[in-house]
Structures are given as C-alpha cells and as structure tokens.
Amino acid sequence: MSSMIPADYLIYLSAFIAPFVQEDAAVLGAVTAFAHPGMDHMADGALIVSAMMVGLIISDLWKYWLGWAGRTQGWAHRFSEKPGVAQVRAKIVAHPGKTLLIARFVPGTRIPAYIAAGFFGVPFGRFAAWIVVSAFAYTVVAWALIVTVGTIAGEKGQLYLAIGLISAILLFVAFKMIKAKLRPPAHADL
C-alpha cells in the first residue's frame, strides 16, 4: 500500500505555506499558476489561489497578536509615547482600513503596520476584515497584471514576468537584509 501524497496536494500545501515565507512571491506564484493554461495539467489553479489566500490571511492575522502582546512591555510603552510614534498611532487608530490597505501595497510597511495595529488597540474584528479585503485586492491586482501580460506577450511572457517579479522581490529582500547587517548599531534611547 502506497502512502504517497498526490502531487497536487503538495502544490496546495506549498501555496498555503508560501505566504509565511515570502508573501509577494507567494501571491505572484499562485496567480501565475491560476492564469497559466498549462497548470491545469498539474493542479487546479483556483485551489492554488484559494490555499494561498488562506495562508496569506492567517500569516497576517498572527502579526496583530505580536503587537497586542507588546502592550505588556514597559519599553514599548515608553517608545510609543515619543512624538513621531504618537502621530502614527493616531493615524492607525483613526483610519485602520486605509492604513492596512496602503501597507499591503507598500514594501516594508506591512509587518510594522500589522504589529502596530495590535499594539495600538485597533479592534481585532476590524483589523481582520481589512486584512481579508487588502489580501483580496492585492491578489486581484497581481492577477490582472499577470493576465494582461499573458494576453499581450503570451504564455512565455506571462511566465517570464512572474519569474522576473519574484526575482526582483527576493533581491529587494536580500538587499534590505544585507544593508541591515552592514549598518552600524544604533544606540537608541528607549
């Protein structure tokens, strides 16, 4: 008796896990699989996107709780009282939907905004609703881009765009990590 997992289930599992590793690459990979006609021979593109969306939403929701847990830390409260941070707090609390939607599309702002929402006490239900809305909006925008290129440049152009965008994202992340490692330590007054 064989206990092997069918390949399409591994693809769905990978699509679910991918947002925990690199969100943008996961979205681009899933929408490319959904839009690419050759993928139908391997797995259902709609299920790939659905698995990715569930993973994307779950991978974002837990970040709220990091901020919420930080509320118990004295150093975090002292930091939150600084003038610039207080202004950010006012904006996030007054306009959580706008903030979370913008953060979804602006590189480098997503994780800090999600943690800040938890720390500053944005109601979890409101946070979760905007996470779902922004995840759907981001996926639709990525899908429209991939499909448009596929229509204009063909299947290979679509695939090359996805690979190029994912490579650019990974290079950007690598650059930021290297830059952070090379930066001299700051002596923050917390």
TAZI-V852879 format. One record per pair of residues at least 6 apart in sequence whose C-alpha atoms are under 7 Angstrom apart, sorted by the first residue. I is the first residue (numbers start at 1). J is the second residue. Records with the same first field share a line. If there is no record, write none. Layout:
I = J, J
This chain:
8 = 42, 43
12 = 47, 48, 51
15 = 26, 30, 48, 51, 52
16 = 51, 52, 54, 55
17 = 55
18 = 26
19 = 26, 52, 55, 56, 59
20 = 59
23 = 56
25 = 166
26 = 52
27 = 52, 139
28 = 142, 162
29 = 162
30 = 48, 49, 52
31 = 49, 142, 143
32 = 146, 162
33 = 39, 45
34 = 45, 46, 49
35 = 147
36 = 155
39 = 45
57 = 131, 132, 135
61 = 128
63 = 114, 115
64 = 114, 115, 117, 118
65 = 118
66 = 115
67 = 115, 116, 117, 118, 119
68 = 118, 119
70 = 76, 119
71 = 77, 119
75 = 190
78 = 190
79 = 190
80 = 86
89 = 120
92 = 99, 117
93 = 120, 122
97 = 130
100 = 113, 130
101 = 134
103 = 109, 110, 113
104 = 110, 134
146 = 158
149 = 157, 158
150 = 157, 158
